[in-house]
């Protein structure tokens, strides 16, 4: 399996965010941004080769019919869960992992053509070019406002905006919020036809499994405004979905569309000062 079509040797990975880079120099711009962090000990780098030598592997499991869930064990960087949706037209890889191995590539190859590799926002870019190369130059779709965050340019990258249909009933939606260009993936056939929304942390699950939240930065506790959350809720309201999966595979497992709207209303009420008398 070739790790790089452009740069010989091992693919460089930021140890904190897990995003592939052209080279290990300076500070990762994604981590230096206020939505992430650079460790107090300083910038750290790793590589696919080093991770492989340490014994990391991709674990593939069936989350529901037509939906595979990929995790890396031991976890790398943010530790996001990747999802692979299969359709009669082909498969779509969402929030690709920061590591890759041959068994996982073979499993995805067996599903048929890869229609696209897509990340919800830059923290989830992972090793997207390495995966693309291993899967026969599979297209990488990046929402246009996020192109400046790509740390390893690739000929397979194609920009998109607004609403982008990958296959019938499988549609990307540009939402904004967490990043300008943050997106969600709506899968109408998911949940036995009731619909699934893959949100990463554009919309993030709460520990109760029944509500969600919205943030500019989760690690640094920077909120979004009430107006932005109202906009996100309004953009998602027309979509039909019973389940949400965030970037750790969590979310309301039923009645998720209503749960999202209730969560947004609660967030808006607190951020707009409606409950200040209680503080």
C-alpha positions in Angstrom: 0.0 0.0 0.0 1.5 3.3 -1.0 1.4 5.9 1.7 2.0 8.9 -0.5 1.8 9.7 -4.2 3.7 12.9 -3.7 6.2 12.6 -0.9 8.2 9.4 -0.4 8.5 7.9 3.0 6.1 8.0 5.8 3.0 10.3 6.0 3.5 12.9 8.7 0.7 13.2 11.3 0.1 15.9 14.0 0.0 13.9 17.2 -2.6 16.2 18.7 -5.3 16.6 16.0 -4.3 13.6 13.8 -4.3 15.6 10.5 -1.7 14.6 7.9 0.8 17.2 6.9 3.3 17.6 4.1 6.2 17.8 6.5 6.9 18.0 10.3 7.9 21.6 10.6 6.7 24.5 12.8 3.4 24.3 14.6 0.3 22.6 13.3 -2.0 25.5 12.1 -5.1 23.5 13.0 -4.0 23.1 16.6 -2.7 26.7 16.9 -6.3 27.9 16.1 -8.5 28.8 19.2 -10.7 25.8 18.5 -7.9 23.3 19.2 -4.7 23.5 21.3 -0.9 23.0 21.1 0.3 20.9 24.1 2.1 22.8 26.8 5.1 20.5 26.0 5.1 21.8 22.4 4.2 20.5 19.0 4.5 16.8 18.5 4.6 14.8 15.3 4.2 11.1 14.5 3.8 9.2 11.2 1.8 6.4 9.8 4.9 4.2 9.8 5.5 5.0 13.5 1.9 4.3 14.5 2.0 1.0 12.6 5.2 0.0 14.4 3.5 0.8 17.7 0.8 -1.7 17.0 -2.1 0.6 16.1 -4.9 -0.9 14.0 -8.2 0.0 12.4 -11.2 -1.8 14.0 -14.2 -2.1 11.7 -17.7 -2.9 13.1 -21.2 -2.9 11.8 -23.2 -0.1 13.5 -26.4 -0.7 11.5 -27.3 -2.1 8.1 -25.4 -0.1 5.5 -23.2 1.6 8.1 -19.7 0.6 9.2 -18.0 2.3 12.1 -14.2 2.5 12.1 -12.0 3.3 15.1 -8.3 3.2 15.7 -7.0 1.1 18.6 -5.2 2.3 20.6 -6.8 5.7 19.8 -4.8 8.3 17.9 -5.0 12.1 18.5 -8.7 13.1 18.8 -9.8 9.5 18.4 -12.8 10.2 16.1 -15.0 7.5 14.9 -15.3 7.2 11.1 -18.4 6.0 9.4 -18.7 4.3 6.0 -22.2 4.4 4.4 -22.9 2.0 1.6 -25.4 2.6 -1.1 -26.2 0.8 -4.4 -24.1 3.4 -6.1 -21.0 3.0 -3.9 -19.7 4.0 -0.4 -18.9 7.3 1.3 -16.3 7.6 4.0 -17.1 10.3 6.7 -14.5 11.7 9.1 -11.7 9.4 8.0 -9.3 8.1 10.7 -5.8 9.4 11.3 -4.4 5.9 10.6 -4.8 3.3 7.9 -4.1 -0.4 7.5 -4.5 -3.0 4.8 -7.4 -5.0 6.4 -9.5 -1.9 6.7 -8.8 -0.8 3.1 -9.6 -4.3 1.9 -12.9 -4.3 3.8 -13.9 -1.0 2.1 -12.7 -2.1 -1.3 -15.1 -5.1 -1.0 -18.0 -2.7 -0.7 -17.6 -1.4 -4.3 -16.5 2.0 -5.6 -15.8 4.8 -3.1 -17.9 7.8 -4.1 -16.2 10.3 -1.7 -14.1 10.8 1.4 -15.6 13.7 3.3 -14.8 15.4 6.6 -17.2 17.6 8.5 -14.5 20.1 9.3 -10.6 20.3 9.6 -10.2 18.5 12.9 -11.6 15.4 11.1 -9.4 15.6 8.0 -7.3 12.7 9.4 -5.2 10.9 6.9 -7.6 11.7 4.0 -5.0 11.7 1.3 -3.5 8.4 2.4 -6.9 6.8 2.4 -7.6 8.3 -1.0 -4.4 6.9 -2.5 -5.0 3.5 -1.0 -8.5 3.4 -2.4 -7.5 4.2 -6.0 -7.5 8.0 -5.8 -11.0 8.2 -4.3 -12.4 11.7 -4.5 -11.9 13.9 -1.4 -14.6 16.5 -1.0 -13.7 19.6 1.1 -16.2 22.4 1.7 -14.7 25.4 -0.1 -14.3 27.6 3.0 -12.2 24.9 4.6 -9.6 24.5 1.7 -7.1 26.8 3.5 -7.0 24.3 6.4 -5.8 21.4 4.2 -2.3 20.6 5.4 -1.5 18.1 2.6 -2.8 19.3 -0.8 -3.9 16.6 -3.1 -5.1 16.3 -6.7 -8.0 14.2 -5.5 -9.5 17.2 -3.5 -12.6 18.8 -5.0 -14.4 21.7 -3.3 -18.2 21.8 -2.8 -20.7 24.3 -1.4 -24.2 24.5 0.0 -26.0 21.2 -0.7 -24.2 18.3 -2.4 -25.9 15.0 -3.3 -23.4 12.1 -3.2 -26.0 9.5 -4.1 -29.8 9.4 -4.0 -30.8 10.1 -0.5 -27.3 10.8 0.7 -26.7 14.6 0.9 -24.0 16.9 2.3 -25.3 20.1 4.0 -23.0 23.0 4.6 -24.1 24.5 8.0 -21.2 26.5 9.5 -21.1 27.2 13.2 -18.1 25.2 14.6 -16.2 26.3 11.4 -17.3 28.3 8.4 -17.9 25.4 6.2 -18.7 22.8 8.9 -21.1 20.2 7.5 -23.4 17.3 8.2 -24.3 14.3 6.1 -27.9 13.2 5.8 -28.6 9.6 5.0 -32.3 9.2 4.3 -32.2 5.4 4.1 -30.5 5.0 7.5 -32.2 3.8 10.6 -34.4 1.5 8.5 -35.6 4.4 6.4 -36.3 6.7 9.3 -33.1 8.7 8.5 -29.7 9.3 10.0 -27.8 12.6 10.4 -24.0 12.3 10.7 -23.0 15.5 12.5 -19.4 15.0 13.8 -19.2 17.9 16.3 -20.9 20.4 14.2 -23.7 19.1 16.4 -22.3 17.3 19.3 -24.0 14.7 21.5 -24.3 15.2 25.2 -23.7 12.5 27.8 -27.4 11.9 28.4 -27.8 10.4 24.9 -30.9 12.5 24.5 -29.7 16.0 23.8 -27.0 17.8 21.7 -25.1 21.0 21.9 -23.2 23.4 19.6 -19.8 25.0 20.2 -17.1 27.0 18.5 -14.5 25.2 20.6 -15.2 22.2 22.7 -11.8 21.8 24.4 -11.6 25.6 25.1 -15.3 26.0 26.0 -16.0 28.8 23.5 -19.7 29.0 22.7 -21.5 30.0 19.6 -24.1 32.8 19.7 -27.8 32.2 20.1 -28.3 33.6 16.6 -25.9 31.1 15.0 -27.5 28.1 16.8 -30.9 29.4 15.7 -29.6 29.4 12.1 -28.3 25.9 12.4 -31.5 24.5 13.9 -33.5 26.2 11.1 -31.3 24.7 8.4 -31.7 21.2 9.8 -35.4 21.4 10.6 -36.5 20.3 7.1 -34.5 17.1 7.3 -36.1 13.9 8.4 -33.9 11.7 10.7 -34.5 9.5 13.7 -30.8 9.1 14.8 -27.7 11.2 15.1 -24.2 10.0 15.2 -21.5 12.5 16.3 -17.7 12.1 15.8 -17.6 9.5 18.7 -20.6 7.5 17.5 -22.9 9.1 20.1 -26.2 10.8 19.8 -30.0 10.4 20.3 -30.9 7.0 19.0 -34.5 7.9 18.3 -36.6 11.0 17.7 -33.3 12.8 17.1 -34.7 15.6 14.9 -37.0 16.7 17.7 -34.2 16.3 20.3 -32.0 18.6 18.2 -34.7 21.3 18.1 -35.3 21.0 21.8 -31.6 21.2 22.5 -31.2 24.3 20.3 -34.1 26.0 22.0 -32.5 25.4 25.4 -29.2 26.6 24.2 -30.7 29.8 22.7 -32.6 30.6 25.9 -29.5 30.4 28.0 -27.3 32.3 25.6 -29.8 35.0 25.0 -30.1 35.8 28.7 -33.6 34.4 29.2 -32.5 32.5 32.3 -30.1 35.1 33.8 -32.3 35.4 36.9 -31.4 31.8 37.8 -27.7 32.5 37.8 
